[in-house]
């Protein structure tokens, strides 16, 4: 067990880190000015607008902020030593925030992409199998989802709920999940996404219509995951840094949220296609497509003008609009899903299922989960207060992942080939 002096040091350093990062607001700092949509539409999608960030000054002095993080890294080293595992996480987070500051100092320039790629990754990066890229994954999923989208799988998910309806329904649902919290759900017209989670609230984009399935997604994505991990981090007795998410935790956060959508069957084909299309569009921009080309990509997917502009702006906010240097945060959803799902499969296969609940301990990364479990055993890290039902009781999840590991040993192409060779037994053969 760690002594109280060590625990107090972790608490003090965590609180300092949380305070230093407080004024760093990434998405607010790269928000486009009002009227950009109108400019693009007025010019019939033929002229790239000029986006200046001078009207969105940073809420801190960048060089001073960089120095503050440097001094904190030195303090961490002095108090915990260079090799202390939790100290190394704290120091890494300092470095992450320093790179965020440098990225925001480069808004509108190609250097912005260099830091974005360092912090969030790239569609061209190689995945854990050593050969597949995220862009490869996007191509495979596109074909599969296009097939699904052409079939009648059941509900058409009509958008019959107003944003006000969603606020009432979602607040009621989350009040039963977060029994000890006063969760606020409110309307907002200043967000790009349909919903967004904060420290103790969820914002719903106003003046939109939603389907019940959208509320199901908001409940698990914004509620169980984003809000839940924030509250779990805040309830940590010492590791308060877990309440705040540096960019390296974004992949875990978004991947975990998508995984929960899957486990609760809240995900539906059009939702999955939207996430995949963002990854495809980000790869297009990385390969040189400019803002107008990416907008046209989304329009060709059937999106209305303003929706296409909104989705393209997610990839070009903070970045040059001429292509080649996108903001890569939107790859986090599917990149994270692949990482989380495979992590869970490996945990079940290797007998390490006790690591899985620590995904919800706060804003974490996969590589630090064994450390969090170890320091839980030493009295520094607490178990997550709020856990989804399938994580509280992992019997079903364990069987799901065990079957997933088993079925993964069978090659679907070989199965189809074998079935196709037998005309009378082939269930996929179309009737004459």
Protein Blocks (a to p, Z undefined) as FASTA:
>chain_A
ZZfklmmmmmmmmmmmmmmmmmpcfklmmcccehklmmmmmnoopaccdddfklmccfbd
fklmmmmmmmmmmmmmmmnojklmklmmmmmmmmmmmmmmmmmmmgoiaklmmmmmmmno
pfkbccfkopacfklmmmmmmmmmmmmmmpcfbjeoiafbcfklmmmmmmmmmmmmmmmb
ccdddddfkbfbfbdcdfkbccddehiacdfklmmmmmmmmmmmmmmmmmmmmmpmklmm
lmpccfklmmmmmmmmmmmmmmnomacfklmmmmmmmmmmmmmmmnopafklmmmmmmmn
opafklmmmmmmmmmgoiafkgoiacfklmmmmmmmmmmmmmmmmmmmnopammmmmmmn
pccdfklmmmmmmmmmnopaccdfbdcfklmpmmlmmmmmmmmmmmmmpcfklmmmmmmm
mmklmmkbccZZ
